[in-house]
Amino acid sequence: MADLRDHGDPGDAPSIPPPTAPVSDATRPSAAEEARTIAASTNTATLATLTSDGDPWASFVTYGLHEGAPVLCVSNLAEHGRNLAGDQRASIAIVAPETPDDPLASGRITLAGVAVRPTGAALDAARQAHLDAVPAAKYYIDYSDFTLWVLDVQRVRWVGGYGRMDSTTGAQYTAAAPDPVAPHSAGAIAHLNADHADALTAMARALGGYPDATAATCTGADRYGLDLRVDTPRGIAYTRAGYLKPIDGIGELRAAAVELTRRAQRG
């Protein structure tokens, strides 16, 4: 039987030592929230369509988002434009713009569904959403040989790197919202790693389930907590230090990190 695992499934990752103590407040964004955040982080993707012969065809495209749905402005002369005119089934693969040393450690999503041509007020909203994301489209978006398509998302696959992945429905994806902290957190993460390494290690020991941690690095921050890469005598591990309650923006991250440090120091 064929191996049906995706890249990023746990079997693709090196063996990771498990926590030896409870992980406190380990809430993290749902797969739908993660997917919405990645979708909002860029404006380029790979579109997969079907040719008239039923063969898969992948194309580089730009997109905007209207209520989470990708809005494409497609040339009718392009292969993928002709494909969509004949068969509206499509999927779009989006890779988060971070560039780690290992590309397979990047977050990415696949959104699958059916492309529809909006009309009336929906067309106006889709047009503006695409222009907001791709300003250069103003030079061609109204040409008669270009068509606006909106992908009605029905299925979502999110991969957050090695060992982190999940699937969700189109309805859950649409109802979710992009994380308000993660896209703006790079500076804060760099500051934590440069100036507060001891505090991060204390978080890994007291809150993250790794009392044997010898060092910790913050690899991500979102509205629910911090992601930590942990060094232990047993190997490299990954864990979570969660806030007591979600935060609503990057301006609240400093206070949340201070609160995590206090809790970690109290043990």
Stockholm file with secondary structure:
# STOCKHOLM 1.0

chainA/1-267         MADLRDHGDPGDAPSIPPPTAPVSDATRPSAAEEARTIAASTNTATLATLTSDGDPWASFVTYGLHEGAPVLCVSNLAEHGRNLAGDQRASIAIVAPETPDDPLASGRITLAGVAVRPTGAALDAARQAHLDAVPAAKYYIDYSDFTLWVLDVQRVRWVGGYGRMDSTTGAQYTAAAPDPVAPHSAGAIAHLNADHADALTAMARALGGYPDATAATCTGADRYGLDLRVDTPRGIAYTRAGYLKPIDGIGELRAAAVELTRRAQRG
#=GR chainA/1-267 SS CCCCCCTTSGGGSCCCCCCSSCCSSCCCCCHHHHHHHHHTTCSEEEEEEECTTSCEEEEEEECEEETTEEEEEEETTSHHHHHHHHCCEEEEEEECSCCCSSGGGSCEEEEEEEEECCCHHHHHHHHHHHHHHCGGGGGTTTSTTEEEEEEEEEEEEEEEETTEEEEEEHHHHHHCCCCSSGGGCHHHHHHHHHHCHHHHHHHHHHTSSCTTCSEEEEEEECSSEEEEEEEETTEEEEEEEECSSCCSSGGGHHHHHHHHHHHHHHC
#=GC SS_cons         CCCCCCTTSGGGSCCCCCCSSCCSSCCCCCHHHHHHHHHTTCSEEEEEEECTTSCEEEEEEECEEETTEEEEEEETTSHHHHHHHHCCEEEEEEECSCCCSSGGGSCEEEEEEEEECCCHHHHHHHHHHHHHHCGGGGGTTTSTTEEEEEEEEEEEEEEEETTEEEEEEHHHHHHCCCCSSGGGCHHHHHHHHHHCHHHHHHHHHHTSSCTTCSEEEEEEECSSEEEEEEEETTEEEEEEEECSSCCSSGGGHHHHHHHHHHHHHHC
//
